[in-house]
Amino acid sequence: MMMTLFDEEQVMRAYVESEKREAAKKAAVISAIEIYQEIGLPVSETIKNSRKI
């Protein structure tokens, strides 16, 4: 029983960390898009440049 609880806790921690990393990536892309748009790049260039992140 303790092994199962421990494994579930590990899985939950890994999931939370994964979600945090994904959220950080999304925030970086959104920030990059906003910056590109502020400097006046066209939408196509904004999208192309944001894929490099």
mmCIF entry with sequence, helices, sheets and N, C-alpha, C, O atoms, coordinates in Angstrom:
data_MODEL
# 
_entry.id   MODEL 
# 
_entity.id                         1 
_entity.type                       polymer 
_entity.pdbx_number_of_molecules   1 
# 
_entity_poly.entity_id                      1 
_entity_poly.type                           'polypeptide(L)' 
_entity_poly.nstd_linkage                   no 
_entity_poly.nstd_monomer                   no 
_entity_poly.pdbx_seq_one_letter_code       MMMTLFDEEQVMRAYVESEKREAAKKAAVISAIEIYQEIGLPVSETIKNSRKI 
_entity_poly.pdbx_seq_one_letter_code_can   MMMTLFDEEQVMRAYVESEKREAAKKAAVISAIEIYQEIGLPVSETIKNSRKI 
_entity_poly.pdbx_strand_id                 A 
# 
loop_
_entity_poly_seq.entity_id 
_entity_poly_seq.num 
_entity_poly_seq.mon_id 
_entity_poly_seq.hetero 
1 1  MET n 
1 2  MET n 
1 3  MET n 
1 4  THR n 
1 5  LEU n 
1 6  PHE n 
1 7  ASP n 
1 8  GLU n 
1 9  GLU n 
1 10 GLN n 
1 11 VAL n 
1 12 MET n 
1 13 ARG n 
1 14 ALA n 
1 15 TYR n 
1 16 VAL n 
1 17 GLU n 
1 18 SER n 
1 19 GLU n 
1 20 LYS n 
1 21 ARG n 
1 22 GLU n 
1 23 ALA n 
1 24 ALA n 
1 25 LYS n 
1 26 LYS n 
1 27 ALA n 
1 28 ALA n 
1 29 VAL n 
1 30 ILE n 
1 31 SER n 
1 32 ALA n 
1 33 ILE n 
1 34 GLU n 
1 35 ILE n 
1 36 TYR n 
1 37 GLN n 
1 38 GLU n 
1 39 ILE n 
1 40 GLY n 
1 41 LEU n 
1 42 PRO n 
1 43 VAL n 
1 44 SER n 
1 45 GLU n 
1 46 THR n 
1 47 ILE n 
1 48 LYS n 
1 49 ASN n 
1 50 SER n 
1 51 ARG n 
1 52 LYS n 
1 53 ILE n 
# 
_struct_asym.id          A 
_struct_asym.entity_id   1 
# 
loop_
_struct_conf.conf_type_id 
_struct_conf.id 
_struct_conf.pdbx_PDB_helix_id 
_struct_conf.beg_label_comp_id 
_struct_conf.beg_label_asym_id 
_struct_conf.beg_label_seq_id 
_struct_conf.pdbx_beg_PDB_ins_code 
_struct_conf.end_label_comp_id 
_struct_conf.end_label_asym_id 
_struct_conf.end_label_seq_id 
_struct_conf.pdbx_end_PDB_ins_code 
_struct_conf.beg_auth_comp_id 
_struct_conf.beg_auth_asym_id 
_struct_conf.beg_auth_seq_id 
_struct_conf.end_auth_comp_id 
_struct_conf.end_auth_asym_id 
_struct_conf.end_auth_seq_id 
_struct_conf.pdbx_PDB_helix_class 
_struct_conf.details 
_struct_conf.pdbx_PDB_helix_length 
HELX_P HELX_P1 AA1 MET A 2  ? GLU A 38 ? MET A 2  GLU A 38 1 ? 37 
HELX_P HELX_P2 AA2 VAL A 43 ? SER A 50 ? VAL A 43 SER A 50 1 ? 8  
# 
_struct_conf_type.id          HELX_P 
_struct_conf_type.criteria    ? 
_struct_conf_type.reference   ? 
# 
loop_
_atom_site.group_PDB 
_atom_site.id 
_atom_site.type_symbol 
_atom_site.label_atom_id 
_atom_site.label_alt_id 
_atom_site.label_comp_id 
_atom_site.label_asym_id 
_atom_site.label_entity_id 
_atom_site.label_seq_id 
_atom_site.pdbx_PDB_ins_code 
_atom_site.Cartn_x 
_atom_site.Cartn_y 
_atom_site.Cartn_z 
_atom_site.occupancy 
_atom_site.B_iso_or_equiv 
_atom_site.pdbx_formal_charge 
_atom_site.auth_seq_id 
_atom_site.auth_comp_id 
_atom_site.auth_asym_id 
_atom_site.auth_atom_id 
_atom_site.pdbx_PDB_model_num 
ATOM 1   N N  . MET A 1 1  ? 0.825  -1.196 0.000   1.00 0.00 ? 1  MET A N  1 
ATOM 2   C CA . MET A 1 1  ? 0.000  0.000  0.000   1.00 0.00 ? 1  MET A CA 1 
ATOM 3   C C  . MET A 1 1  ? 0.868  1.259  0.000   1.00 0.00 ? 1  MET A C  1 
ATOM 4   O O  . MET A 1 1  ? 0.584  2.197  -0.745  1.00 0.00 ? 1  MET A O  1 
ATOM 5   N N  . MET A 1 2  ? 1.893  1.295  0.799   1.00 0.00 ? 2  MET A N  1 
ATOM 6   C CA . MET A 1 2  ? 2.771  2.459  0.848   1.00 0.00 ? 2  MET A CA 1 
ATOM 7   C C  . MET A 1 2  ? 3.432  2.686  -0.514  1.00 0.00 ? 2  MET A C  1 
ATOM 8   O O  . MET A 1 2  ? 3.629  3.825  -0.937  1.00 0.00 ? 2  MET A O  1 
ATOM 9   N N  . MET A 1 3  ? 3.766  1.606  -1.183  1.00 0.00 ? 3  MET A N  1 
ATOM 10  C CA . MET A 1 3  ? 4.403  1.718  -2.492  1.00 0.00 ? 3  MET A CA 1 
ATOM 11  C C  . MET A 1 3  ? 3.450  2.383  -3.489  1.00 0.00 ? 3  MET A C  1 
ATOM 12  O O  . MET A 1 3  ? 3.864  3.222  -4.288  1.00 0.00 ? 3  MET A O  1 
ATOM 13  N N  . THR A 1 4  ? 2.186  2.007  -3.433  1.00 0.00 ? 4  THR A N  1 
ATOM 14  C CA . THR A 1 4  ? 1.193  2.590  -4.332  1.00 0.00 ? 4  THR A CA 1 
ATOM 15  C C  . THR A 1 4  ? 1.031  4.079  -4.058  1.00 0.00 ? 4  THR A C  1 
ATOM 16  O O  . THR A 1 4  ? 0.982  4.879  -4.993  1.00 0.00 ? 4  THR A O  1 
ATOM 17  N N  . LEU A 1 5  ? 0.947  4.457  -2.793  1.00 0.00 ? 5  LEU A N  1 
ATOM 18  C CA . LEU A 1 5  ? 0.815  5.861  -2.438  1.00 0.00 ? 5  LEU A CA 1 
ATOM 19  C C  . LEU A 1 5  ? 2.033  6.653  -2.886  1.00 0.00 ? 5  LEU A C  1 
ATOM 20  O O  . LEU A 1 5  ? 1.907  7.767  -3.393  1.00 0.00 ? 5  LEU A O  1 
ATOM 21  N N  . PHE A 1 6  ? 3.194  6.083  -2.700  1.00 0.00 ? 6  PHE A N  1 
ATOM 22  C CA . PHE A 1 6  ? 4.426  6.746  -3.105  1.00 0.00 ? 6  PHE A CA 1 
ATOM 23  C C  . PHE A 1 6  ? 4.457  6.937  -4.618  1.00 0.00 ? 6  PHE A C  1 
ATOM 24  O O  . PHE A 1 6  ? 4.822  8.008  -5.103  1.00 0.00 ? 6  PHE A O  1 
ATOM 25  N N  . ASP A 1 7  ? 4.080  5.916  -5.353  1.00 0.00 ? 7  ASP A N  1 
ATOM 26  C CA . ASP A 1 7  ? 4.069  6.004  -6.806  1.00 0.00 ? 7  ASP A CA 1 
ATOM 27  C C  . ASP A 1 7  ? 3.061  7.046  -7.290  1.00 0.00 ? 7  ASP A C  1 
ATOM 28  O O  . ASP A 1 7  ? 3.348  7.805  -8.216  1.00 0.00 ? 7  ASP A O  1 
ATOM 29  N N  . GLU A 1 8  ? 1.904  7.084  -6.677  1.00 0.00 ? 8  GLU A N  1 
ATOM 30  C CA . GLU A 1 8  ? 0.901  8.076  -7.062  1.00 0.00 ? 8  GLU A CA 1 
ATOM 31  C C  . GLU A 1 8  ? 1.407  9.491  -6.804  1.00 0.00 ? 8  GLU A C  1 
ATOM 32  O O  . GLU A 1 8  ? 1.160  10.403 -7.593  1.00 0.00 ? 8  GLU A O  1 
ATOM 33  N N  . GLU A 1 9  ? 2.110  9.663  -5.704  1.00 0.00 ? 9  GLU A N  1 
ATOM 34  C CA . GLU A 1 9  ? 2.664  10.973 -5.372  1.00 0.00 ? 9  GLU A CA 1 
ATOM 35  C C  . GLU A 1 9  ? 3.720  11.376 -6.406  1.00 0.00 ? 9  GLU A C  1 
ATOM 36  O O  . GLU A 1 9  ? 3.764  12.529 -6.836  1.00 0.00 ? 9  GLU A O  1 
ATOM 37  N N  . GLN A 1 10 ? 4.548  10.444 -6.794  1.00 0.00 ? 10 GLN A N  1 
ATOM 38  C CA . GLN A 1 10 ? 5.566  10.725 -7.812  1.00 0.00 ? 10 GLN A CA 1 
ATOM 39  C C  . GLN A 1 10 ? 4.917  11.096 -9.143  1.00 0.00 ? 10 GLN A C  1 
ATOM 40  O O  . GLN A 1 10 ? 5.345  12.036 -9.813  1.00 0.00 ? 10 GLN A O  1 
ATOM 41  N N  . VAL A 1 11 ? 3.892  10.354 -9.515  1.00 0.00 ? 11 VAL A N  1 
ATOM 42  C CA . VAL A 1 11 ? 3.192  10.632 -10.767 1.00 0.00 ? 11 VAL A CA 1 
ATOM 43  C C  . VAL A 1 11 ? 2.564  12.020 -10.716 1.00 0.00 ? 11 VAL A C  1 
ATOM 44  O O  . VAL A 1 11 ? 2.638  12.766 -11.693 1.00 0.00 ? 11 VAL A O  1 
ATOM 45  N N  . MET A 1 12 ? 1.960  12.368 -9.610  1.00 0.00 ? 12 MET A N  1 
ATOM 46  C CA . MET A 1 12 ? 1.329  13.677 -9.473  1.00 0.00 ? 12 MET A CA 1 
ATOM 47  C C  . MET A 1 12 ? 2.370  14.790 -9.540  1.00 0.00 ? 12 MET A C  1 
ATOM 48  O O  . MET A 1 12 ? 2.140  15.810 -10.189 1.00 0.00 ? 12 MET A O  1 
ATOM 49  N N  . ARG A 1 13 ? 3.489  14.609 -8.889  1.00 0.00 ? 13 ARG A N  1 
ATOM 50  C CA . ARG A 1 13 ? 4.555  15.623 -8.948  1.00 0.00 ? 13 ARG A CA 1 
ATOM 51  C C  . ARG A 1 13 ? 5.067  15.794 -10.374 1.00 0.00 ? 13 ARG A C  1 
ATOM 52  O O  . ARG A 1 13 ? 5.269  16.916 -10.839 1.00 0.00 ? 13 ARG A O  1 
ATOM 53  N N  . ALA A 1 14 ? 5.274  14.682 -11.058 1.00 0.00 ? 14 ALA A N  1 
ATOM 54  C CA . ALA A 1 14 ? 5.753  14.742 -12.437 1.00 0.00 ? 14 ALA A CA 1 
ATOM 55  C C  . ALA A 1 14 ? 4.738  15.458 -13.324 1.00 0.00 ? 14 ALA A C  1 
ATOM 56  O O  . ALA A 1 14 ? 5.112  16.248 -14.191 1.00 0.00 ? 14 ALA A O  1 
ATOM 57  N N  . TYR A 1 15 ? 3.464  15.181 -13.106 1.00 0.00 ? 15 TYR A N  1 
ATOM 58  C CA . TYR A 1 15 ? 2.403  15.832 -13.885 1.00 0.00 ? 15 TYR A CA 1 
ATOM 59  C C  . TYR A 1 15 ? 2.397  17.333 -13.636 1.00 0.00 ? 15 TYR A C  1 
ATOM 60  O O  . TYR A 1 15 ? 2.311  18.117 -14.582 1.00 0.00 ? 15 TYR A O  1 
ATOM 61  N N  . VAL A 1 16 ? 2.487  17.735 -12.398 1.00 0.00 ? 16 VAL A N  1 
ATOM 62  C CA . VAL A 1 16 ? 2.471  19.156 -12.051 1.00 0.00 ? 16 VAL A CA 1 
ATOM 63  C C  . VAL A 1 16 ? 3.680  19.859 -12.673 1.00 0.00 ? 16 VAL A C  1 
ATOM 64  O O  . VAL A 1 16 ? 3.548  20.949 -13.230 1.00 0.00 ? 16 VAL A O  1 
ATOM 65  N N  . GLU A 1 17 ? 4.841  19.243 -12.577 1.00 0.00 ? 17 GLU A N  1 
ATOM 66  C CA . GLU A 1 17 ? 6.038  19.834 -13.173 1.00 0.00 ? 17 GLU A CA 1 
ATOM 67  C C  . GLU A 1 17 ? 5.901  19.954 -14.690 1.00 0.00 ? 17 GLU A C  1 
ATOM 68  O O  . GLU A 1 17 ? 6.316  20.950 -15.281 1.00 0.00 ? 17 GLU A O  1 
ATOM 69  N N  . SER A 1 18 ? 5.325  18.949 -15.304 1.00 0.00 ? 18 SER A N  1 
ATOM 70  C CA . SER A 1 18 ? 5.111  18.967 -16.747 1.00 0.00 ? 18 SER A CA 1 
ATOM 71  C C  . SER A 1 18 ? 4.171  20.101 -17.131 1.00 0.00 ? 18 SER A C  1 
ATOM 72  O O  . SER A 1 18 ? 4.416  20.806 -18.110 1.00 0.00 ? 18 SER A O  1 
ATOM 73  N N  . GLU A 1 19 ? 3.113  20.277 -16.378 1.00 0.00 ? 19 GLU A N  1 
ATOM 74  C CA . GLU A 1 19 ? 2.156  21.350 -16.646 1.00 0.00 ? 19 GLU A CA 1 
ATOM 75  C C  . GLU A 1 19 ? 2.808  22.720 -16.463 1.00 0.00 ? 19 GLU A C  1 
ATOM 76  O O  . GLU A 1 19 ? 2.531  23.644 -17.228 1.00 0.00 ? 19 GLU A O  1 
ATOM 77  N N  . LYS A 1 20 ? 3.667  22.856 -15.460 1.00 0.00 ? 20 LYS A N  1 
ATOM 78  C CA . LYS A 1 20 ? 4.367  24.117 -15.239 1.00 0.00 ? 20 LYS A CA 1 
ATOM 79  C C  . LYS A 1 20 ? 5.288  24.436 -16.412 1.00 0.00 ? 20 LYS A C  1 
ATOM 80  O O  . LYS A 1 20 ? 5.341  25.575 -16.874 1.00 0.00 ? 20 LYS A O  1 
ATOM 81  N N  . ARG A 1 21 ? 6.014  23.423 -16.893 1.00 0.00 ? 21 ARG A N  1 
ATOM 82  C CA . ARG A 1 21 ? 6.905  23.640 -18.040 1.00 0.00 ? 21 ARG A CA 1 
ATOM 83  C C  . ARG A 1 21 ? 6.107  24.039 -19.277 1.00 0.00 ? 21 ARG A C  1 
ATOM 84  O O  . ARG A 1 21 ? 6.506  24.940 -20.015 1.00 0.00 ? 21 ARG A O  1 
ATOM 85  N N  . GLU A 1 22 ? 4.990  23.372 -19.499 1.00 0.00 ? 22 GLU A N  1 
ATOM 86  C CA . GLU A 1 22 ? 4.152  23.681 -20.658 1.00 0.00 ? 22 GLU A CA 1 
ATOM 87  C C  . GLU A 1 22 ? 3.602  25.106 -20.568 1.00 0.00 ? 22 GLU A C  1 
ATOM 88  O O  . GLU A 1 22 ? 3.571  25.830 -21.563 1.00 0.00 ? 22 GLU A O  1 
ATOM 89  N N  . ALA A 1 23 ? 3.174  25.496 -19.387 1.00 0.00 ? 23 ALA A N  1 
ATOM 90  C CA . ALA A 1 23 ? 2.655  26.855 -19.191 1.00 0.00 ? 23 ALA A CA 1 
ATOM 91  C C  . ALA A 1 23 ? 3.753  27.887 -19.427 1.00 0.00 ? 23 ALA A C  1 
ATOM 92  O O  . ALA A 1 23 ? 3.494  28.945 -20.002 1.00 0.00 ? 23 ALA A O  1 
ATOM 93  N N  . ALA A 1 24 ? 4.964  27.593 -18.994 1.00 0.00 ? 24 ALA A N  1 
ATOM 94  C CA . ALA A 1 24 ? 6.083  28.513 -19.211 1.00 0.00 ? 24 ALA A CA 1 
ATOM 95  C C  . ALA A 1 24 ? 6.392  28.649 -20.701 1.00 0.00 ? 24 ALA A C  1 
ATOM 96  O O  . ALA A 1 24 ? 6.678  29.747 -21.180 1.00 0.00 ? 24 ALA A O  1 
ATOM 97  N N  . LYS A 1 25 ? 6.334  27.538 -21.432 1.00 0.00 ? 25 LYS A N  1 
ATOM 98  C CA . LYS A 1 25 ? 6.567  27.588 -22.879 1.00 0.00 ? 25 LYS A CA 1 
ATOM 99  C C  . LYS A 1 25 ? 5.510  28.446 -23.566 1.00 0.00 ? 25 LYS A C  1 
ATOM 100 O O  . LYS A 1 25 ? 5.829  29.271 -24.422 1.00 0.00 ? 25 LYS A O  1 
ATOM 101 N N  . LYS A 1 26 ? 4.257  28.246 -23.186 1.00 0.00 ? 26 LYS A N  1 
ATOM 102 C CA . LYS A 1 26 ? 3.170  29.020 -23.779 1.00 0.00 ? 26 LYS A CA 1 
ATOM 103 C C  . LYS A 1 26 ? 3.336  30.504 -23.473 1.00 0.00 ? 26 LYS A C  1 
ATOM 104 O O  . LYS A 1 26 ? 3.117  31.347 -24.343 1.00 0.00 ? 26 LYS A O  1 
ATOM 105 N N  . ALA A 1 27 ? 3.718  30.824 -22.252 1.00 0.00 ? 27 ALA A N  1 
ATOM 106 C CA . ALA A 1 27 ? 3.918  32.220 -21.870 1.00 0.00 ? 27 ALA A CA 1 
ATOM 107 C C  . ALA A 1 27 ? 5.055  32.833 -22.674 1.00 0.00 ? 27 ALA A C  1 
ATOM 108 O O  . ALA A 1 27 ? 4.974  33.997 -23.066 1.00 0.00 ? 27 ALA A O  1 
ATOM 109 N N  . ALA A 1 28 ? 6.111  32.070 -22.927 1.00 0.00 ? 28 ALA A N  1 
ATOM 110 C CA . ALA A 1 28 ? 7.233  32.569 -23.714 1.00 0.00 ? 28 ALA A CA 1 
ATOM 111 C C  . ALA A 1 28 ? 6.807  32.842 -25.146 1.00 0.00 ? 28 ALA A C  1 
ATOM 112 O O  . ALA A 1 28 ? 7.207  33.848 -25.731 1.00 0.00 ? 28 ALA A O  1 
ATOM 113 N N  . VAL A 1 29 ? 6.006  31.964 -25.711 1.00 0.00 ? 29 VAL A N  1 
ATOM 114 C CA . VAL A 1 29 ? 5.524  32.160 -27.085 1.00 0.00 ? 29 VAL A CA 1 
ATOM 115 C C  . VAL A 1 29 ? 4.628  33.391 -27.163 1.00 0.00 ? 29 VAL A C  1 
ATOM 116 O O  . VAL A 1 29 ? 4.753  34.203 -28.080 1.00 0.00 ? 29 VAL A O  1 
ATOM 117 N N  . ILE A 1 30 ? 3.742  33.522 -26.214 1.00 0.00 ? 30 ILE A N  1 
ATOM 118 C CA . ILE A 1 30 ? 2.851  34.694 -26.198 1.00 0.00 ? 30 ILE A CA 1 
ATOM 119 C C  . ILE A 1 30 ? 3.664  35.980 -26.062 1.00 0.00 ? 30 ILE A C  1 
ATOM 120 O O  . ILE A 1 30 ? 3.388  36.965 -26.747 1.00 0.00 ? 30 ILE A O  1 
ATOM 121 N N  . SER A 1 31 ? 4.654  35.973 -25.190 1.00 0.00 ? 31 SER A N  1 
ATOM 122 C CA . SER A 1 31 ? 5.499  37.155 -25.025 1.00 0.00 ? 31 SER A CA 1 
ATOM 123 C C  . SER A 1 31 ? 6.241  37.481 -26.304 1.00 0.00 ? 31 SER A C  1 
ATOM 124 O O  . SER A 1 31 ? 6.327  38.643 -26.698 1.00 0.00 ? 31 SER A O  1 
ATOM 125 N N  . ALA A 1 32 ? 6.778  36.454 -26.956 1.00 0.00 ? 32 ALA A N  1 
ATOM 126 C CA . ALA A 1 32 ? 7.505  36.677 -28.208 1.00 0.00 ? 32 ALA A CA 1 
ATOM 127 C C  . ALA A 1 32 ? 6.587  37.249 -29.270 1.00 0.00 ? 32 ALA A C  1 
ATOM 128 O O  . ALA A 1 32 ? 6.960  38.184 -29.980 1.00 0.00 ? 32 ALA A O  1 
ATOM 129 N N  . ILE A 1 33 ? 5.400  36.701 -29.384 1.00 0.00 ? 33 ILE A N  1 
ATOM 130 C CA . ILE A 1 33 ? 4.439  37.200 -30.368 1.00 0.00 ? 33 ILE A CA 1 
ATOM 131 C C  . ILE A 1 33 ? 4.110  38.664 -30.092 1.00 0.00 ? 33 ILE A C  1 
ATOM 132 O O  . ILE A 1 33 ? 4.054  39.475 -31.016 1.00 0.00 ? 33 ILE A O  1 
ATOM 133 N N  . GLU A 1 34 ? 3.896  38.998 -28.839 1.00 0.00 ? 34 GLU A N  1 
ATOM 134 C CA . GLU A 1 34 ? 3.585  40.386 -28.493 1.00 0.00 ? 34 GLU A CA 1 
ATOM 135 C C  . GLU A 1 34 ? 4.740  41.315 -28.851 1.00 0.00 ? 34 GLU A C  1 
ATOM 136 O O  . GLU A 1 34 ? 4.523  42.416 -29.355 1.00 0.00 ? 34 GLU A O  1 
ATOM 137 N N  . ILE A 1 35 ? 5.965  40.871 -28.589 1.00 0.00 ? 35 ILE A N  1 
ATOM 138 C CA . ILE A 1 35 ? 7.135  41.693 -28.910 1.00 0.00 ? 35 ILE A CA 1 
ATOM 139 C C  . ILE A 1 35 ? 7.258  41.883 -30.416 1.00 0.00 ? 35 ILE A C  1 
ATOM 140 O O  . ILE A 1 35 ? 7.474  42.998 -30.891 1.00 0.00 ? 35 ILE A O  1 
ATOM 141 N N  . TYR A 1 36 ? 7.121  40.790 -31.164 1.00 0.00 ? 36 TYR A N  1 
ATOM 142 C CA . TYR A 1 36 ? 7.213  40.890 -32.624 1.00 0.00 ? 36 TYR A CA 1 
ATOM 143 C C  . TYR A 1 36 ? 6.160  41.837 -33.179 1.00 0.00 ? 36 TYR A C  1 
ATOM 144 O O  . TYR A 1 36 ? 6.435  42.622 -34.086 1.00 0.00 ? 36 TYR A O  1 
ATOM 145 N N  . GLN A 1 37 ? 4.967  41.760 -32.636 1.00 0.00 ? 37 GLN A N  1 
ATOM 146 C CA . GLN A 1 37 ? 3.900  42.628 -33.120 1.00 0.00 ? 37 GLN A CA 1 
ATOM 147 C C  . GLN A 1 37 ? 4.146  44.079 -32.736 1.00 0.00 ? 37 GLN A C  1 
ATOM 148 O O  . GLN A 1 37 ? 3.806  44.989 -33.492 1.00 0.00 ? 37 GLN A O  1 
ATOM 149 N N  . GLU A 1 38 ? 4.734  44.301 -31.566 1.00 0.00 ? 38 GLU A N  1 
ATOM 150 C CA . GLU A 1 38 ? 5.033  45.675 -31.142 1.00 0.00 ? 38 GLU A CA 1 
ATOM 151 C C  . GLU A 1 38 ? 6.038  46.342 -32.057 1.00 0.00 ? 38 GLU A C  1 
ATOM 152 O O  . GLU A 1 38 ? 5.975  47.550 -32.287 1.00 0.00 ? 38 GLU A O  1 
ATOM 153 N N  . ILE A 1 39 ? 6.978  45.547 -32.585 1.00 0.00 ? 39 ILE A N  1 
ATOM 154 C CA . ILE A 1 39 ? 7.978  46.156 -33.465 1.00 0.00 ? 39 ILE A CA 1 
ATOM 155 C C  . ILE A 1 39 ? 7.502  46.200 -34.911 1.00 0.00 ? 39 ILE A C  1 
ATOM 156 O O  . ILE A 1 39 ? 8.232  46.636 -35.801 1.00 0.00 ? 39 ILE A O  1 
ATOM 157 N N  . GLY A 1 40 ? 6.277  45.748 -35.137 1.00 0.00 ? 40 GLY A N  1 
ATOM 158 C CA . GLY A 1 40 ? 5.657  45.920 -36.435 1.00 0.00 ? 40 GLY A CA 1 
ATOM 159 C C  . GLY A 1 40 ? 5.861  44.804 -37.439 1.00 0.00 ? 40 GLY A C  1 
ATOM 160 O O  . GLY A 1 40 ? 5.620  45.005 -38.629 1.00 0.00 ? 40 GLY A O  1 
ATOM 161 N N  . LEU A 1 41 ? 6.296  43.639 -37.002 1.00 0.00 ? 41 LEU A N  1 
ATOM 162 C CA . LEU A 1 41 ? 6.429  42.531 -37.945 1.00 0.00 ? 41 LEU A CA 1 
ATOM 163 C C  . LEU A 1 41 ? 5.054  42.048 -38.385 1.00 0.00 ? 41 LEU A C  1 
ATOM 164 O O  . LEU A 1 41 ? 4.113  42.053 -37.591 1.00 0.00 ? 41 LEU A O  1 
ATOM 165 N N  . PRO A 1 42 ? 4.930  41.635 -39.633 1.00 0.00 ? 42 PRO A N  1 
ATOM 166 C CA . PRO A 1 42 ? 3.646  41.093 -40.087 1.00 0.00 ? 42 PRO A CA 1 
ATOM 167 C C  . PRO A 1 42 ? 3.307  39.796 -39.359 1.00 0.00 ? 42 PRO A C  1 
ATOM 168 O O  . PRO A 1 42 ? 4.184  39.141 -38.795 1.00 0.00 ? 42 PRO A O  1 
ATOM 169 N N  . VAL A 1 43 ? 2.050  39.442 -39.378 1.00 0.00 ? 43 VAL A N  1 
ATOM 170 C CA . VAL A 1 43 ? 1.588  38.245 -38.672 1.00 0.00 ? 43 VAL A CA 1 
ATOM 171 C C  . VAL A 1 43 ? 2.341  37.000 -39.130 1.00 0.00 ? 43 VAL A C  1 
ATOM 172 O O  . VAL A 1 43 ? 2.700  36.163 -38.302 1.00 0.00 ? 43 VAL A O  1 
ATOM 173 N N  . SER A 1 44 ? 2.584  36.865 -40.429 1.00 0.00 ? 44 SER A N  1 
ATOM 174 C CA . SER A 1 44 ? 3.288  35.679 -40.923 1.00 0.00 ? 44 SER A CA 1 
ATOM 175 C C  . SER A 1 44 ? 4.692  35.577 -40.342 1.00 0.00 ? 44 SER A C  1 
ATOM 176 O O  . SER A 1 44 ? 5.131  34.481 -39.992 1.00 0.00 ? 44 SER A O  1 
ATOM 177 N N  . GLU A 1 45 ? 5.407  36.694 -40.230 1.00 0.00 ? 45 GLU A N  1 
ATOM 178 C CA . GLU A 1 45 ? 6.740  36.688 -39.625 1.00 0.00 ? 45 GLU A CA 1 
ATOM 179 C C  . GLU A 1 45 ? 6.656  36.423 -38.126 1.00 0.00 ? 45 GLU A C  1 
ATOM 180 O O  . GLU A 1 45 ? 7.509  35.738 -37.561 1.00 0.00 ? 45 GLU A O  1 
ATOM 181 N N  . THR A 1 46 ? 5.648  36.955 -37.501 1.00 0.00 ? 46 THR A N  1 
ATOM 182 C CA . THR A 1 46 ? 5.457  36.727 -36.058 1.00 0.00 ? 46 THR A CA 1 
ATOM 183 C C  . THR A 1 46 ? 5.292  35.248 -35.775 1.00 0.00 ? 46 THR A C  1 
ATOM 184 O O  . THR A 1 46 ? 5.907  34.713 -34.853 1.00 0.00 ? 46 THR A O  1 
ATOM 185 N N  . ILE A 1 47 ? 4.465  34.589 -36.565 1.00 0.00 ? 47 ILE A N  1 
ATOM 186 C CA . ILE A 1 47 ? 4.219  33.157 -36.369 1.00 0.00 ? 47 ILE A CA 1 
ATOM 187 C C  . ILE A 1 47 ? 5.488  32.370 -36.663 1.00 0.00 ? 47 ILE A C  1 
ATOM 188 O O  . ILE A 1 47 ? 5.851  31.473 -35.902 1.00 0.00 ? 47 ILE A O  1 
ATOM 189 N N  . LYS A 1 48 ? 6.163  32.696 -37.753 1.00 0.00 ? 48 LYS A N  1 
ATOM 190 C CA . LYS A 1 48 ? 7.370  31.975 -38.124 1.00 0.00 ? 48 LYS A CA 1 
ATOM 191 C C  . LYS A 1 48 ? 8.435  32.108 -37.040 1.00 0.00 ? 48 LYS A C  1 
ATOM 192 O O  . LYS A 1 48 ? 9.075  31.122 -36.676 1.00 0.00 ? 48 LYS A O  1 
ATOM 193 N N  . ASN A 1 49 ? 8.629  33.312 -36.527 1.00 0.00 ? 49 ASN A N  1 
ATOM 194 C CA . ASN A 1 49 ? 9.635  33.545 -35.500 1.00 0.00 ? 49 ASN A CA 1 
ATOM 195 C C  . ASN A 1 49 ? 9.255  32.918 -34.173 1.00 0.00 ? 49 ASN A C  1 
ATOM 196 O O  . ASN A 1 49 ? 10.135 32.476 -33.434 1.00 0.00 ? 49 ASN A O  1 
ATOM 197 N N  . SER A 1 50 ? 7.978  32.866 -33.851 1.00 0.00 ? 50 SER A N  1 
ATOM 198 C CA . SER A 1 50 ? 7.562  32.289 -32.566 1.00 0.00 ? 50 SER A CA 1 
ATOM 199 C C  . SER A 1 50 ? 7.721  30.775 -32.545 1.00 0.00 ? 50 SER A C  1 
ATOM 200 O O  . SER A 1 50 ? 7.829  30.191 -31.467 1.00 0.00 ? 50 SER A O  1 
ATOM 201 N N  . ARG A 1 51 ? 7.739  30.128 -33.696 1.00 0.00 ? 51 ARG A N  1 
ATOM 202 C CA . ARG A 1 51 ? 7.939  28.675 -33.753 1.00 0.00 ? 51 ARG A CA 1 
ATOM 203 C C  . ARG A 1 51 ? 9.356  28.282 -33.396 1.00 0.00 ? 51 ARG A C  1 
ATOM 204 O O  . ARG A 1 51 ? 9.610  27.117 -33.089 1.00 0.00 ? 51 ARG A O  1 
ATOM 205 N N  . LYS A 1 52 ? 10.285 29.221 -33.429 1.00 0.00 ? 52 LYS A N  1 
ATOM 206 C CA . LYS A 1 52 ? 11.682 28.938 -33.104 1.00 0.00 ? 52 LYS A CA 1 
ATOM 207 C C  . LYS A 1 52 ? 11.897 28.769 -31.616 1.00 0.00 ? 52 LYS A C  1 
ATOM 208 O O  . LYS A 1 52 ? 12.942 28.277 -31.191 1.00 0.00 ? 52 LYS A O  1 
ATOM 209 N N  . ILE A 1 53 ? 10.935 29.167 -30.829 1.00 0.00 ? 53 ILE A N  1 
ATOM 210 C CA . ILE A 1 53 ? 11.081 29.111 -29.364 1.00 0.00 ? 53 ILE A CA 1 
ATOM 211 C C  . ILE A 1 53 ? 10.904 27.695 -28.876 1.00 0.00 ? 53 ILE A C  1 
ATOM 212 O O  . ILE A 1 53 ? 10.990 27.440 -27.675 1.00 0.00 ? 53 ILE A O  1 
# 
